[in-house]
Amino acid sequence: PASLPGRGPHPPGTPAGRLRPRGGLGLEGVLVREAADLLLEAVRAGVSILIAGGTGSGKTTLAAALLAAIGEEKRVVVIEEASELPALPDGVAMEVLRSGLSFVECVRFALRQRPDLIAVGEVRGAEALALLQGAATGHPGVGTIHAPEPQVALKNLGRMACEAGGAPPAVVRGLIASGAVPLLVAHIGRYGGRRRVGRIEEVLPLGAGGHSGDRYPTHVLLAYDPDSDETRRAGWVQGDWGRGSL
């Protein structure tokens, strides 16, 4: 596996905590300031982030921008089938296809690197269970997933985790919505005729708020408002990590 160690100073002109993309890819008009601040503070607080959207929606661009900003503050291990996310100043990058290891073996290696955060690139199969198990052991993660909206993203995450690891659905469902593993889902897609992050939802513990059935209980934090053509605050964080401040 290729590792990129280092604990050097922040690169010139790149203050820590500013959510920005690498490679000249702009997020202007895609991500409002309040959404950027919420995602950054969530990652700092140990919350896992699942970025949902369709093909070409900008999921990887958003994940790369988030990691580039937070990578100056935290040790991040990036595990991908093919390299798409940025190299970070204090991080370890692992490309599964070139490493000769299975994805599960890469995750085990990653956990030995004492990461603050694990990024798994696009969630297609084994990445789903890795993201959940990592978070359950105190290693929050960032990943992208193909889905048209947050609820579908969570169901896809659960299905793939079950298929990849053979875990019972009830166990996986409990990992996703246990309350002990904080998780946000950000959806990027076309809202009002243009690409933007139009919804961020907080996953709540099972049974919260009277939710039942096969839907995951969630709380909307930011949502696109068609009347104003803006993404606006729709609620405040319920979890201990941000209650009363976010």
Secondary structure, 3 states (H helix, E strand, C coil): CCCCCCCCCCCCCCCCCCCCCCCCCCCCCCCCHHHHHHHHHHHHCCCEEEEEECCCCCHHHHHHHHHHHHCCCCCEEEEECCCCCCCCCCEEEEEHHHHCCCHHHHHHHHHCCCCCEEEEEECCCHHHHHHHHHHHCCCCEEEEEECCCHHHHHHHHHHHHHHHHCCCHHHHHHHHCCCCCCEEEEEEEEECCEEEEEEEEEECCCCHHHCCCCCCCEEEEEEEECCCCEEEECCCCCCCCCCCCC
